[in-house]
Amino acid sequence: MIDPSIRRDFPLLQHYPELAYLDSAATAQKPACVIEAEKRFYEESNANPLRGLYPLSQRATEACEGAREAVARFIGAAKPEEIIFTRNATEALNLAASCLGSSLQPGDEIALSILEHHSNFLPWLRAAEKAGTRVRFIECDDRGHISREAFLEALSERTKLVAMTQISNVLGVENPIREFAALAHERGALFICDGAQSVPHMPVDVQALDVDFLAFSAHKMGGPMGMGVLYGKKKLLAKMPPFLLGGEMIEYVSRDGASWAELPHKFEAGTPNAAGAAGLQAAIEYYEALGWEAIVAREEALSRTAFQVLSALPHLHLLGGDSPEAHHGIFTFTLEGVHPHDIAAILSEENLCVRAGHHCAQPLMQHLGVNSTIRASLMFYNTEEEIRRLGAALSGVRRKMGYAD
């Protein structure tokens, strides 16, 4: 089990000891080793990777490729060249949608879960619009659960692509990705998984899941902002056209055209975020040192406390599952008679950081019949005391807004 003293590893939490940071689903705080890794890169290895033949450039290249190997190990990829570095999960999913969408034909279909973050929603709508294809939506129940029957109802013999999150950023519900990927493959469709909320909180093995593509962001797992990952099966990446054109992603250019570099560099145009790669590798090594068993146990304990505290509050309506295990550290709710933005502002006055709004998932909000909610999201560095502070502050919000109770 992870001890609360782990907070000492996070400089921001030490700098603001009064702060209860409950917004890790948006971005996680960074351990000192990540900050130091980026700093060390700029101090000791700052040069353009790949092309330079001098030692400094070679060290920069090693930083990028070492991080790629670490990511492949962390998510169980078969080969490091299946790891494409991007700016974030949003760019990774846009890359997948743009490049895969170029092979779609009129009459083809894309199946898209209604749970999706806009980053795994809008790119597929655009791909369908460009190709003249149809999007069919995979519906969930009022707790966010997608049944096998609902999944199959959205698929047909024309389905070419299925896009789905592993864990909802709004409800915390986990989809049975391995089962759904297998069902998609039985119908000849590719399966694209958004792992932004799963990779930081649970072991993810892309080969065991048998997903064709998976995207996640470094910043949600304690790594740097501006660093993302797209995993893709090598045989599929090899067939796809490049996403961005320019330096480093070519083999040969002439007046008449160009040929592309080998994987993964075909998809990594321009100067890479080498310092970000070093930071991501440090974040992965930090996770590996803690161990998944300890991380998961700690976050499950925090989820039990949060579910107990929030469920006991009158006038508070918790969205999603009816057990703490169903939330995976994400608790989204409304409070009768009070707008979520007012709630967030009141909580902020008590040094409680939560998120208010539609959480970049408006189609899901429309499906659930709400416009805006509050989301408190946990990470292993949070404490039970912070959760109880949240509950105590919420219990007084309606009185502050003029209600009698």
Number of C-alpha atoms within 10 A of each C-alpha: 14 16 11 13 9 13 18 13 15 18 16 16 19 12 9 11 11 12 16 21 23 25 19 26 25 16 18 23 22 22 23 17 20 24 21 14 20 20 16 15 20 14 9 11 21 16 20 18 23 18 11 14 9 9 11 16 18 17 20 26 21 17 21 23 21 15 24 25 17 21 24 19 15 19 18 17 21 14 13 21 20 25 31 23 29 24 18 22 27 22 21 26 28 20 20 24 24 20 18 20 23 14 13 19 14 12 11 19 25 26 26 25 22 24 31 24 24 16 17 27 22 15 20 26 16 16 24 22 14 15 17 15 21 18 20 18 19 22 21 18 12 14 15 24 19 20 16 12 10 15 20 14 14 19 23 17 11 15 22 23 24 27 26 26 27 25 27 26 27 30 25 26 24 20 18 16 19 17 12 21 22 17 17 23 17 11 14 15 23 21 24 26 25 27 23 29 26 21 22 24 22 14 16 17 16 22 14 11 17 17 23 21 24 29 28 27 31 28 27 26 26 27 31 27 18 15 24 27 26 27 27 23 20 18 10 13 24 15 10 17 15 20 16 13 14 11 13 19 22 19 13 10 10 7 5 5 7 11 12 17 16 13 17 19 21 25 26 22 17 14 13 20 18 26 23 28 30 28 32 30 27 25 26 22 17 17 18 12 9 14 14 14 12 15 21 19 14 20 24 20 17 25 26 17 18 26 21 16 17 22 16 12 15 12 14 15 15 21 21 24 17 12 12 21 17 21 27 27 29 29 26 25 20 20 20 12 10 13 16 22 15 14 23 21 16 18 19 15 10 14 17 23 21 23 23 21 17 20 20 15 20 19 18 26 19 13 16 16 10 12 15 19 24 24 29 23 28 25 27 23 23 21 21 16 12 18 24 16 17 23 18 14 17 20 19 14 19 17 11 12 13 8 11 7 11
